[in-house]
Amino acid sequence: MKRRLRMGMVGGGNDAFIGAVHRIAAFMDGKIELVCGAFSVNPEISKQSGEDLFVAADRVYPDYKTMIEKEAQLPADERMDFLTIVTPNFLHFEPAKLAMEAGFDVVVEKPITVSLEEAQELQTIVERTGRTLCLTHTYSGYPMVKQAKAMVREGHFGKIRKIVVEYPQGWLSRLSEREGNAGAAWRADPKRSGKSLVMGDIGTHAAHLAEYVSGQRITELCADLTTFVEGRLLDDDGSVLLRFDNGAKGVLMASQISAGEENAVRIRIYGEKGGLEWANEDPNSLIIKMLDQPRQLYRTGNAYAAPYTLSSFATHNTRVPAGHPEGLLESFANIYRNFAATVSAKKAGLTPSAETLDFPTVADGVRGMAFIDTVVKSNESNEKWTKFVL
């Protein structure tokens, strides 16, 4: 295509954090422009947000239903191409459904919905309409995460035996939802967030990372959820034992009361011949640990000689020369760039490359909701193991 893709946005007004992150990521490669939005349920905030983002006044809509309806009526060379949804969880399903049924592709924040049933309905709509849906599991966009996945897939470590993934945060160590923190308020509200706070907000990231890098699928789990902060309506800490379809065993820890932690995502995978370690707070590094060998350090952006050559998936998603930090915004941008390239290729009747298609989809969203359901079910059960509900 010889033009930018036109993006609409639901949510993400001036009073929201994640909307700005999405816009920075979407704009980073110059392939996307923002043309319309329903940025807030508060009309004044939505209007002011539209002005600040230089969106034409007649394309700042009072709500997402009006936006989708009006945009669908515009000429093909004016209307938005896709809709980005950055609202609280309970407002993911309907805008995504309406947008795809009106002919628009979708980018949506995780978790994809508040229930497995809604996620499965979206999957049915994707299959029926042929639309592209992208789910922003951000950590899968890092070059060294993609390198880790490639090395596992190529058999570098032999048969995988153990997967350990963790996501500790400390920002909900107090009852922040009662202290004026809007982000905490909706996340801790079962009506707006879903069945689980910690697993819906960050546990799904950890589960997706474990499956994405290992190439394995969770088949059974044993979960323990706790609400440590008195007065909180949902869990804020969880530990999960995992079983995978190739026989590997795993441990997942997600916590939002780990006082002092920021976003300390980390994954370790061990096979018969060696293992790997990647940490979000040092994302340019991938540590390789082989039996009877010194540790190896792979770094983003290096042109290593064979047999240490970085995979095409890692290099495709590397933006700057070695030694320059690439972080959350770049990882987010990789997901948007790959999504945009896929949508553009489809519009042009072309087949996207495997590297371009490497972003989370509706299938990942369905597995994420099934993970939350299974964890909650396991936590409430007296049985040791609970089969994955999907």
N, C-alpha and C positions, 0 to 999 in steps of 0.2 A: 504494500500500500504506500501511496505517496502523500500521506497525510497522517496527522496524529489521531489516535483513538480518542473519542469524546467520552468523558467520564461524568456520571452523575453521582451524587453522594447523599446517603440517608444518615443523619447524625453527623458528628464531627464538627460541631460549631465551636465558637470561641471558648466555650466553657468546658471543652472536652480535650483530653490529652491525645488519645489514640488517633483521632481524625487528622491531626497535623502530621503525625508519623506516617500515616497512609499517603497523605498528599506529597510529602517530601519524597517518599519512596517512589510514588507513581511518576513524579515529574523528573526524577533524577536522570533518566536517559533521553528526555525530550520526545518520547513517543506517545505521551498522553497529555491531554488538557482537560481542565475542569470546566464544564459548560452549564451545569445546573445542580440544584441541590434542595433538599428539605433538611436543613442543618440542625434543627432543634424543635422540640414540641413547644418551646417558648417563641412566639412569633417575633418578638423584638430581637432575641438572640439570633434567630435564623436570618432575619433581615440584615442585621449588623454584620454577621458572619459573611453573608453573600457580598455585601459591599466591600469588606476587607479583602475578600478573595477575588474581587473584580468580576463577579458573576453578574450578568445582565439582570436587572431588577425583575423583568417579566419571567425569568427562569429560576427565581428563588420561590419555591412553592410552599404552601402552608402545610402540606403533609405528603408522605410518599405515594399515597394512592393517587392524588391529583397529579403529582409529578410523572408517574409512570403513564397515566392516561394521556396527559397533555403531550409528553415527549413522543409517545407512539403516534400521535396525530401530526407531528411535524414532518416536513419533507425528509427523505432519507439522507440528504446531504447536510442536514442540520441537527437531527435528533441525536441524543446520546447513543453510544455504542454499548456501553455497559454501566452497571450500577455497583457502586461500592457501599457496603452496609457496615456501619461502625457504631451501632446502637447497642444498648444492653441486650443480653441473650434472648429475652422474650420477644424482642422486636426483630429477630433475624428471619424467621420463617416466612411470614406473609409478604414482606417486600421482595424476598428472593423468589418466592412462588409467582407473584404477580409480574415481576420483571421478566422472568424466563417465559412465562406464558404470553407476554406482550412482545417477545422477540429479542430481548436484551440478555447479554451475558452478565455474569455476576461475580463479584469478589466479596467475600464475607468474612468477618472476624470469627475466631473460634471461641467457644464451641459453636458448631454450626446452627444448633437450635437448642431448645430446652428439653426435648424428648427424643427418644429413638424413633418413635412413630413419625414425628415431623421430619426427621432427617431422612428416613426411608422414603417418605413422600417426595421430598426434594430430589432424591436419587431417581425416582420414577419419572419426575418431570424432566430432569436432565436427559434421561434416555429417550423420552417421548419427543422432546423438542429439539434435541441435538445441540442445546446451548452448552457453553463452557462455564463451569463454576469453579472458582479458585478459593481455597480456604487458607487463611494466612497463618499456618504453622511456621513461624518465622525462622526457627533454628535450622530447619531443613534447607535454608537458602545460603548458609555459610559454605565457602569453598572447601574448608577442611572437613566439614561434615559430609560433603559429597565425596571427598577423597576417602574418608573412612568407609562409606558405603561401598565405593568401588573396590576397595581392597578386600572387604569381606566377601563381596560378590565374586571376586576373582580367586577366592580360596587361599588368600595370603596367610590366613591364620588356621587353616584346616577347619574341621567341623566345629561349629560354635557350641560352647558348653555353658557359658555364664554371661548374663547381661545385667549390669548394675547401672541404674539411672536415678538421678536425684535432682530435685528442684526445691531448694530451701529459700524462703523469703522471710523477712522479719517485719514487714510493714503493717501487719494486722495483729501485732503482739498486744495491742490495746483495743478497746472497743471503739475503734475509729469511726465506725458507722454511726455512732451517737455523738460524734465530735465535729460534725460538719463536713466530713470527707465524703463527697458525692460518689466517688469511685467505689469506696468501701460500702456505702449504703446500698447501692443496687446489687453488688456482688453478694452481700450477706442477706439479701431478701429472697426467700424461696420462690416468691411469685415472679420475680424478675430474672433470677439467676438460674434456678433449676434445683435439682435434688442435692447437689453437693457444691459447696463453695470451693474447697481446696482442689478437688479433682476436676471440677468444671473449669476453674480459672487457670490452674497450672499443671494439674496432674495429667490432663489430656496432652499437654505439650510433651511431658516426659514419656508418656506411653507412645505417642506418635514417633518421637525421636528413637525410642528403642526398636520399634518395628521398622522404621525407615532405614536406619543404619544396618541393622542385623539382617534385614530381608525376611525375618521370621514373623509369625503371627501368634498373638496371645491366644491360648486355648482354654486355660483355666487360671483362676487366681484365688488368693486368700487375703482378705483385706481387713484392716483395723483402722477405723476412723474415730477421731476424737474432737470434741469442741472444748478447747482449753480456756478460752476467754469467757468468763461468766456473762450471761445475758445475750450471747450470740445465738442466732437461730440456726446456723448451719455449721458444719465441721470446719476446722481450720488446720487440721494436721492429719496425715494419713500415711500408713505403711502397707505395702502390698507385695506378697510373694507371687511370682509369675511362673507359669509353665508355657512353653512355646511349642509350635507344631513340629519342630525338628528334634525335640527332646531336650533343648536347652532349658535351663532354669534361670530365673531372674528375680531381682529385688528392685522395687520402685518406692522412692520416698518423695513425698510432696508435703511441704509445710509452709504456712504463712505466719507462724508464731516462732520461727527460728530467729530470735532477737539478734540484731546486728548484721544479719545477712541481707544482701541486696537481691541479685538475680543469679544465684550460684548454680546454674544448670551444669551438670556434668554427666558424662556417660563413659562407662568402661565396658569393653566386650572382650571376652577371653575364649580362644579356641584351643585346639589340640597343640598347635605349634607356637602360639603367642597371642598377644592382645593389643588393644589400642585404648587411648584415653583422650577425650576432648572436653574442654571446659569453656563455657560461654564467656567467662571473664578473661580468657586469653584465647580468643577465637581464631587467631591466625596460626595457632600451633596445634599439631596433631602428634601425640607421643605414641611411638610404636615400641612394643616390648616383646622381643622374640626369645624363645628358649636358647640359652647358651650364646647369646649375642649381647653386645652393649645396646643400651637404649638408643633409638633413632628419633630425631626430631624433624618432622616435615613442616615446612612453613609456606604459607600462601604466597604465590607470585614467583616462586623460584623455578628456573628451567633446569631441573635435575636431569642428569643423564640416566639412561637405562642401567639397571632395572628399577631405578627410583623415580622414573618419570611420573609426573602428576597426571591424573586421569583427565579425559576431555571434559568430564562433568565439573571437575574442580577448576580447570582453566577457563571454561566457558563462563563461570560465575566469579572470576577474579577481575577486579577493576583497576587496581593500581600496582606499581612495581613493589617487589619484595621489601619488607621493612616498614611500609606505610600501613597503619592500622586500618582494617576494614571491620566495621561493627554492625550493630543492629540495623541502622538505616540502610546500609549497603545490602545486608542480607534480605531485608524487606524489599528493597528495590530489585533484587534478583528475581524474587517471586513475581513482582509486577511485570518486569521485563519479559520473563518467560511466558506469563499469561498473555501479555499484549502481543507478543510475537505469534503465539498460538492462535489467538483470535484473528489477527491480521492474515495469517496464512490461510485459515479456513475461509475468510472472506474472499481471498484471491484464488481459492480452489487448489491450494497447495497443501502438501503434507508436512507438518512441523517435524523438526528433528527430534531425536530422543532426548537430547540435552534441553531443548526448548520445552518439551512436554514434562520435564521433571519439576513439577510443582504440586502441592497438595490439592486434591480434588474432593468432590462430593463423597467418594468412597471412603476417604480418610475421615470425613466428617461423620459418616455413619458409624465407622469403627470407634470414633471418639465418644459418641453418645452411648454405644454399646458398652464401652469401657466404664463409663460413669455408672450406667445401670447395674453392671455386674459387680462393681466395687461396692455400691450401696447395698445390693442384695446380699453379697458375701458378708458385709459388716453386720447385717441384721440376722444372719443365719448362724446356727450352731454347727453347721457342717464345716469341715476343714477346707474343702475345695469347692468352688462354684464354677461351673462351666460357663465360658464366654457366651453371652446370650444371643449373639448374632447368628 
